[in-house]
Amino acid sequence: MPNENSYEVALQKSNAIREGLAKTPEKFTMLTGDRPTGRLHLGHYFGTLKGRVELQNMGAKTNVLIADYQVITDRDTTEHIQDNVYNMVMDYLACGIDPDKTMIYAHSAVPAANQLMLPFLSLVSEAELARNPTVKAEMEASGHELTGLLLTYPVHQACDILFCKGNVVPVGRDQLPHIELTRTIARRFNNRYGKVFPEVDALLSETPLLPGLDGRKMSKSYGNAINISMTAEETAKRIKKSQTDSERMITFDPENRPGVSGLLSTAAICTGRSEVEIAEEIGMGGSGQLKKYVTEAVNEYFAPIRERRQRYENDLDYVKDVLHEGNRRANEIAEQMKQPENSNLLDQIARGLGEILDVEPSFVYEQAADKQYRYKVIKRKISEELADEVRAFISENSITGVYLETDLKRYYPNSSLAAQALGFVSSDNNGSEGLEAYYNEELSGTAGKVVTSK
């Protein structure tokens, strides 16, 4: 558990993010996901899914990962993974995730994203990994020994987040150590290799943790969860079997009456009422009346979601298409990340110039003489208008060093220039003004002004 000071700082940042989302949602890229170890339940819905839909509909760039590779972190088998993946997509769609707005993809379908593990592992120490409290908790819960995959699980999560340049991750308080490690990795990578990844912050959930029907943590393994995919009849059966106690008077007391309190919390979150209010209303009605109330509350809330889900269950081809399209989009991002021109500022400039000059970024990159802001722009006449476009691009992106070598003779054979026009401008070069004047004078009437930056 993070200390109070770090939590308070994270909470302040989270509140600032919420304010920012209300004003400029397009500036935020969200990444979150789930491991397909079974069916999603009410805890998933109220804890994360509902918030994802809200972020999506606000206009943030939203990405949802199905972390099938991470199933083997604490599982000895991969049985039923494919079925779990398809059912997870159905749950997403039924709960309101729109594949036209949100990229839904799977780990195993985007191998390049996992290649970030190697450079990221070089940026963290064994001690930093070992003291992560969430890793320790996961190990204790799984009953497994500390494997290399479990130890590096937070690094894999950093790969997921930074792969799509995510800058905000919806999490609970217990996940803050993961976000802090992701920030550390991004910072160290940028310092070592050049600015590539954004700073990542946590968007802390405003929804209290929903306990299971027995008052313990809601978990598939405990059998105390109500799955989103359950029918109304299955929900009623699960609630009816839940354990309470022999006391007839219904009260909200999580510590001494976990079963009764777990049911009250479930009813409260589905109805928007408080646990105490519901308990007082049921009073001496006993556990039978309480279970009837909870069943009706859950089934009424999830009726439209389950109706939509039923449609997707009957159209598996569409579900597969949604996942296929999300995987395709994710692989496009992966291919961009794999290109050498993404490694530093030089290559960011190459991409920008490539767009302006209507050539592939790789072509511009190949013409970079020695990876020190040197460019050779050929096969295209540079007009005054184009020069203005390039100048604007350089200005907007605060580029302070650019080498433009223009083969003017190739396009202006009658030019009096006896050699190529060469220019070098950098942040510490005091000759930029004179250089610009030289080119404007020499090239007047023949070609556009050579771009320089100040």
C-alpha positions in Angstrom: 0.0 0.0 0.0 1.5 3.4 -1.0 2.1 5.8 1.9 -0.3 8.6 2.7 1.8 11.3 1.2 2.2 9.6 -2.2 -1.6 8.8 -2.1 -2.4 12.4 -1.4 -0.2 13.6 -4.3 -1.8 11.0 -6.6 -5.3 12.1 -5.5 -4.5 15.7 -6.3 -3.2 14.8 -9.8 -6.3 12.6 -10.3 -8.6 15.5 -9.5 -6.7 17.7 -11.8 -7.1 15.1 -14.6 -10.8 15.0 -14.0 -11.0 18.8 -14.5 -8.9 18.5 -17.6 -11.1 15.7 -19.0 -14.1 18.0 -18.7 -12.4 20.7 -20.7 -10.0 19.0 -23.2 -10.7 15.2 -23.2 -8.8 14.8 -26.5 -5.5 15.5 -24.7 -5.8 12.2 -22.7 -5.0 8.7 -23.9 -6.3 6.0 -21.6 -5.1 2.4 -21.4 -6.7 -0.2 -19.2 -7.5 -3.9 -19.5 -8.3 -7.2 -18.0 -6.9 -10.7 -17.8 -9.2 -13.3 -19.4 -9.2 -15.7 -16.5 -13.0 -16.0 -16.3 -16.2 -14.0 -16.6 -16.3 -10.3 -15.6 -18.5 -9.6 -12.6 -20.2 -6.6 -10.9 -16.9 -5.6 -9.2 -15.4 -5.2 -12.7 -18.4 -3.3 -13.9 -18.6 -0.7 -11.1 -14.9 -0.6 -10.5 -13.7 -0.1 -14.1 -16.0 -0.8 -17.0 -18.5 1.9 -16.1 -15.7 4.5 -15.9 -14.1 3.4 -19.2 -17.4 4.0 -21.0 -17.6 7.5 -19.4 -14.1 8.4 -20.5 -14.9 7.1 -24.0 -18.0 9.1 -24.3 -16.3 12.2 -23.0 -14.0 12.1 -26.0 -10.7 10.7 -24.5 -8.7 8.3 -26.6 -9.5 5.0 -25.1 -7.8 1.7 -25.4 -8.8 -1.6 -23.7 -6.4 -4.5 -23.6 -7.3 -8.2 -23.2 -4.1 -9.3 -21.4 -4.2 -13.0 -22.4 -0.4 -13.4 -22.1 -0.6 -12.3 -18.5 -2.9 -15.2 -17.7 0.1 -17.4 -17.2 1.5 -15.0 -14.5 -0.2 -17.1 -11.8 -2.0 -19.8 -13.7 -0.7 -23.3 -14.7 -3.0 -23.7 -17.7 -4.2 -21.7 -20.7 -7.4 -23.8 -21.0 -10.5 -21.8 -21.9 -8.6 -18.6 -22.7 -10.1 -18.2 -26.2 -13.6 -18.6 -24.9 -12.9 -16.2 -22.1 -11.5 -13.6 -24.6 -14.7 -13.7 -26.7 -16.9 -13.5 -23.6 -14.9 -10.6 -22.4 -15.4 -8.7 -25.7 -19.2 -9.4 -25.4 -19.1 -8.0 -21.9 -17.3 -4.9 -23.1 -19.8 -4.3 -25.9 -22.8 -4.9 -23.7 -21.6 -2.5 -21.1 -21.2 0.3 -23.7 -17.6 0.1 -25.0 -17.9 1.3 -28.6 -15.3 -0.3 -30.9 -15.5 2.7 -33.2 -14.2 4.9 -30.4 -12.2 2.4 -28.3 -9.5 0.1 -29.5 -10.0 -3.4 -28.1 -7.0 -5.7 -28.7 -5.3 -8.8 -27.3 -1.7 -9.2 -26.1 -1.0 -12.3 -28.2 -2.1 -10.6 -31.4 0.4 -7.7 -31.1 3.9 -9.3 -30.6 5.7 -6.0 -31.1 4.1 -4.4 -28.1 5.7 -7.1 -25.9 9.2 -6.3 -27.4 9.3 -3.2 -25.1 10.0 -5.6 -22.2 13.7 -5.9 -23.1 14.6 -2.2 -23.0 12.3 -1.6 -20.1 13.8 -4.4 -18.0 17.2 -2.7 -18.4 15.8 0.4 -16.7 14.7 -1.1 -13.4 16.6 -2.9 -10.7 15.7 -6.2 -9.0 15.2 -4.3 -5.7 12.7 -2.0 -7.3 10.7 -4.9 -8.6 10.9 -6.9 -5.4 9.6 -4.2 -3.1 6.4 -3.6 -5.1 3.6 -4.4 -2.6 1.1 -5.4 -5.3 3.5 -8.1 -6.6 3.8 -9.5 -3.1 0.0 -9.5 -2.6 -0.5 -11.2 -6.0 2.1 -13.9 -5.1 0.4 -14.6 -1.7 -3.1 -14.7 -3.3 -2.0 -17.1 -6.1 -0.1 -19.5 -3.8 2.7 -19.6 -6.4 6.4 -19.0 -5.8 7.8 -15.8 -7.1 8.4 -16.5 -10.8 10.3 -14.2 -13.1 7.1 -13.3 -14.9 5.3 -12.4 -11.7 8.2 -10.3 -10.5 8.3 -8.4 -13.8 4.5 -8.2 -14.1 4.5 -4.4 -13.4 7.1 -3.9 -16.2 4.8 -5.7 -18.6 2.0 -3.4 -17.5 4.3 -0.5 -18.3 4.7 -1.9 -21.8 0.9 -2.0 -22.2 0.5 1.6 -21.1 3.4 3.2 -22.9 2.9 1.1 -26.1 -0.1 3.3 -27.1 1.4 6.5 -25.5 -1.1 6.3 -22.7 -1.0 9.2 -20.2 -3.8 8.3 -17.9 -4.8 4.9 -16.3 -7.9 4.4 -14.3 -6.9 2.4 -11.2 -7.6 1.8 -7.5 -5.4 2.9 -4.7 -3.7 -0.5 -4.6 -2.4 -0.2 -8.1 -0.6 3.1 -7.5 2.8 1.4 -7.2 2.4 0.1 -10.8 1.8 3.6 -12.1 4.8 5.0 -10.3 7.0 2.3 -11.8 5.6 3.1 -15.2 6.4 6.8 -14.7 10.0 5.8 -13.6 10.5 3.6 -16.7 9.2 6.3 -19.1 11.4 9.0 -17.4 14.5 6.8 -17.6 13.9 5.7 -21.2 13.4 9.3 -22.3 16.6 10.4 -20.5 18.6 7.7 -22.1 17.2 7.5 -25.6 15.4 10.7 -26.2 11.8 11.9 -25.6 9.5 9.2 -26.7 7.0 8.4 -23.9 4.6 10.7 -22.0 4.3 11.1 -18.3 1.6 8.7 -16.9 -0.8 9.6 -14.1 -3.4 7.6 -12.3 -7.1 8.4 -12.5 -8.2 7.1 -9.1 -11.6 5.4 -9.0 -14.3 7.3 -7.1 -16.3 4.1 -6.6 -15.7 2.3 -3.3 -14.5 -1.3 -3.6 -17.5 -3.6 -4.0 -17.3 -6.6 -1.7 -18.5 -10.0 -2.6 -21.8 -11.5 -1.5 -20.1 -12.9 1.6 -18.3 -9.6 2.5 -14.9 -10.8 1.3 -13.1 -9.4 -1.8 -15.3 -10.2 -4.8 -13.5 -12.9 -6.7 -14.3 -15.6 -9.2 -12.4 -18.1 -7.1 -14.4 -17.4 -4.0 -17.7 -18.0 -5.8 -19.1 -14.8 -4.2 -19.4 -12.8 -7.4 -22.4 -12.1 -9.7 -21.2 -12.2 -13.3 -22.4 -9.7 -15.9 -23.2 -12.7 -18.2 -25.5 -14.4 -15.7 -29.2 -14.6 -16.4 -31.8 -13.2 -14.0 -32.5 -16.8 -12.8 -28.8 -17.5 -12.3 -28.4 -14.2 -10.4 -31.3 -15.1 -8.1 -29.9 -18.5 -7.4 -26.4 -17.1 -6.6 -27.9 -14.6 -4.2 -30.2 -17.1 -2.5 -27.2 -19.4 -1.8 -25.1 -16.6 -0.2 -24.5 -16.9 3.5 -25.8 -14.4 6.0 -26.4 -15.1 9.7 -29.1 -16.0 12.2 -29.9 -12.5 13.3 -33.3 -11.4 11.9 -32.8 -7.6 12.2 -30.9 -6.3 9.2 -28.1 -3.9 9.9 -25.0 -2.7 8.0 -22.0 -3.9 10.0 -19.1 -5.0 7.6 -16.9 -6.1 10.4 -19.3 -8.2 12.4 -21.9 -9.1 9.7 -19.9 -9.5 6.5 -22.5 -11.5 4.6 -25.4 -9.2 5.3 -23.3 -6.1 4.7 -22.0 -7.5 1.4 -25.6 -8.0 0.1 -26.5 -4.5 1.3 -23.5 -3.0 -0.6 -24.5 -4.8 -3.8 -28.1 -3.4 -3.5 -26.8 0.1 -2.7 -24.6 0.4 -5.7 -27.3 -0.8 -8.0 -30.0 1.5 -6.6 -27.9 4.6 -5.7 -29.1 4.4 -2.1 -27.0 3.9 1.0 -26.6 0.6 2.8 -27.9 2.0 6.0 -31.0 3.3 4.3 -31.8 0.0 2.8 -31.1 -1.9 6.0 -33.5 0.4 7.9 -36.2 -0.2 5.3 -35.9 -4.0 5.5 -35.6 -4.0 9.3 -37.0 -7.2 10.8 -37.7 -8.6 7.3 -34.7 -10.8 7.7 -32.3 -12.3 5.2 -35.1 -13.6 3.0 -36.4 -10.1 2.4 -32.9 -8.7 2.0 -32.0 -11.3 -0.7 -35.3 -10.6 -2.5 -34.5 -6.9 -2.5 -30.9 -7.5 -3.8 -32.0 -9.8 -6.5 -34.5 -7.3 -7.9 -32.0 -4.4 -7.7 -29.3 -6.3 -9.6 -31.6 -7.8 -12.2 -33.3 -4.4 -12.9 -30.0 -2.6 -13.2 -28.4 -5.1 -15.5 -31.5 -6.0 -17.6 -30.6 -3.7 -20.6 -26.9 -4.8 -20.4 -27.9 -8.4 -20.5 -30.3 -7.9 -23.3 -27.5 -6.4 -25.4 -25.2 -9.1 -24.4 -27.6 -11.7 -25.6 -27.5 -10.2 -29.1 -23.7 -10.5 -29.2 -23.9 -14.1 -28.0 -25.9 -14.8 -31.1 -23.5 -13.1 -33.4 -20.0 -14.4 -32.6 -18.8 -13.4 -36.1 -19.3 -9.8 -35.2 -17.5 -10.2 -31.9 -14.5 -11.8 -33.7 -14.6 -8.9 -36.2 -14.4 -6.4 -33.4 -11.4 -8.1 -31.9 -9.8 -8.5 -35.4 -10.2 -4.8 -36.1 -8.8 -3.8 -32.8 -5.8 -6.1 -33.2 -5.2 -4.6 -36.7 -5.2 -1.0 -35.3 -2.9 -2.0 -32.5 -0.5 -3.6 -34.9 -0.4 -0.4 -36.9 0.7 1.4 -33.8 3.3 -1.4 -33.2 4.7 -1.0 -36.6 5.1 2.7 -36.1 6.9 2.1 -32.8 9.2 -0.4 -34.5 10.4 2.1 -37.2 13.7 3.6 -36.4 12.4 7.1 -37.1 10.5 6.9 -33.8 13.5 6.7 -31.6 14.3 10.3 -31.1 13.7 13.9 -32.0 15.5 13.6 -35.3 13.1 11.0 -36.4 10.0 12.9 -35.2 11.2 15.7 -37.5 11.6 13.1 -40.3 7.9 12.0 -39.8 6.8 15.6 -39.9 8.8 16.5 -43.0 7.7 13.3 -44.6 4.1 14.4 -44.3 4.8 17.9 -45.6 6.9 16.6 -48.6 4.4 13.8 -49.3 7.1 11.1 -49.0 7.4 8.2 -46.6 9.1 9.0 -43.3 11.5 6.1 -43.9 12.7 7.9 -47.1 13.5 11.1 -45.2 15.2 9.0 -42.5 17.4 7.3 -45.1 18.5 10.7 -46.3 19.6 11.7 -42.8 23.4 11.7 -43.2 24.6 11.0 -39.7 21.5 11.1 -37.4 22.4 14.7 -36.2 19.4 16.7 -37.5 20.7 16.4 -41.1 18.3 16.1 -44.0 18.5 15.9 -47.7 15.2 16.7 -49.4 15.2 15.7 -53.0 12.8 14.5 -55.8 10.5 17.4 -55.1 10.5 21.1 -56.1 10.5 23.3 -53.1 8.1 26.2 -53.6 7.7 29.3 -51.6 4.4 27.9 -50.2 6.1 24.6 -49.2 8.9 26.5 -47.6 6.4 28.3 -45.4 4.8 25.0 -44.5 8.1 23.5 -43.4 9.0 26.7 -41.5 5.6 26.5 -39.7 6.2 22.9 -38.8 9.6 23.5 -37.4 8.3 26.5 -35.4 5.3 24.7 -34.0 7.4 21.7 -32.9 10.2 23.9 -31.4 12.9 22.3 -33.5 16.2 24.1 -32.9 18.5 22.3 -35.2 17.8 21.3 -38.8 20.1 20.6 -41.7 18.4 21.0 -45.1 20.5 20.1 -48.1 18.5 21.0 -51.2 19.6 19.8 -54.6 18.5 22.9 -56.4 20.6 22.3 -59.4 18.6 19.2 -60.1 15.5 21.3 -60.6 17.1 24.6 -61.8 19.8 23.6 -64.3 20.0 27.3 -65.4 20.7 28.5 -61.9 23.8 30.5 -61.4 24.5 28.4 -58.3 27.6 26.3 -58.9 27.0 24.0 -56.0 24.3 22.7 -53.7 22.7 25.1 -51.2 23.9 24.0 -47.8 22.8 25.3 -44.4 23.2 24.3 -40.9 21.3 25.9 -38.0 21.4 24.9 -34.4 20.5 26.3 -31.0 24.0 27.4 -30.4 24.8 28.7 -33.9 24.9 32.5 -34.0 25.0 32.6 -37.7 21.4 31.7 -38.4 20.3 35.2 -39.4 23.3 35.7 -41.7 22.7 32.3 -43.2 19.0 33.0 -43.9 19.9 36.3 -45.5 22.5 34.6 -47.7 20.0 32.1 -49.0 17.2 34.6 -49.5 19.6 36.7 -51.6 21.2 33.8 -53.5 17.9 32.0 -54.2 15.7 35.0 -54.9 13.6 34.3 -58.0 14.7 30.7 -58.3 13.5 28.8 -55.3 11.7 29.2 -52.0 13.6 30.5 -49.0 15.5 27.8 -47.2 14.0 27.3 -43.8 16.0 28.2 -40.7 14.9 28.2 -37.1 15.7 30.8 -34.5 
